[in-house]
Amino acid sequence: MKKLIFVFNTEARLPFTGPKRLAQLKSNMIFSDLVWFADAGMAWYDLETVRLRWTPAPQLRSPAVSTGFSLRINLFGLAILEPYIAMPFQRFTQPTSVFGLFLSSGGW
């Protein structure tokens, strides 16, 4: 039995602080981007019947979709600090915003 995965991501970045020619606010030390993102994904086994539905239903596979904004801050080339707020759409409860903080040691 094979597991199949579908993933979609898109984002738009606006340089917020950095070099005067590129960014909205001039800074020679702090480089950051304002980011809008949208993500979607789904996983299923090859024998399962997939029904694409916007609203989740028990016992049926449906894609997980979210959108949101983040501020990506470059910490002197050593790490990326990224606070974000996201709105997941497929939930059994009322959709609420989710706040998070992502820290990466670079490499992407």
N, C-alpha and C positions, 0 to 999 in steps of 0.2 A: 504494500500500500504506500503510495507516494504522497508526500505532503506538498501542496502547492501554495505559493505565496505571491500576492500582488501588492506592490508598494508604489505610491506616487507622492512626490514632494515637489513643491515649488516655493520660491521665495523671491522677494524684491528687496534690495538693500539700498539704503541712502546713507552715504558717508556723513556722519554727524559731526565728529571732531577729528581734526587732522590737518593736512596741508591746505593752505588757503585756496588753491586752485580747485580742489576737489570737495572739500567739506563745507558744511553750513557754518560751523564755528572753527576759527583758526586755533590750532594747538600744535606745538612742536613735540609734546611729550605724551599726550593721551590720544589714542586712535580708537574711534568707536563707530559703529554703524547702527542705524535704526533699521529693523527688519520686520517685514510682514511675511507670514508663512502660511501655507496650507498643506496638510498631510492627509493621506488616505491609505488604508491598508486592509488586507483581508487574508486569512489563511484557512485552508480546508484540505481534506483528504480527497484523493481522486475519485473515490467511490461515492462521495456525498453529492447530493443534489444542491446546487448553488442557486439561490434566488436572490437577486439584487433588490434589496428593500432599503428605503431610507430609514424607516423606523425599525428598531430592533424587536425581535420576537423570540420568545423562548424556544429552544430546540432548532432554530434556523440560523444559518450563517448570514451575517450582514456586514458590510464594510464599516470600519471605524474611520470617521472623518473629523478633522479639527482644523481650526484656523486661529491665528493670534499674532501678537506683536512681541518683539524682544529688543533688547539693547545689548549688542555684542561689543565687549570692551577688551581690547588687546592690552594685556598687562606686561608691557615692555618686551614683547616677543617671547615671554616665558610661558604664558598661559592665556586662555580666553575665559573671561567671566561673562556669563550670559543670563541675566534675569529675564523671565518671560511671563506672559499671561496668555493663556490659551482657552478656547471655547470648544470643548468636545461636543459633537452633535448627537451621536448615538449613545444614549444613556436611558436606563429604565426610569430614572428619576428626572426631574426637571433639569435642563442644562444649566450649569453654573460655570463661572470662570474658574480656572485653575492657575494658581501662581506657582512658579518654580524657579530654581536657580541651578544652572549648569556650569560646571567648572571643567575645562579641558586643559591638559598639559601640552597643547599644540598638536602638531602632526596632521592637521587638516586645514 
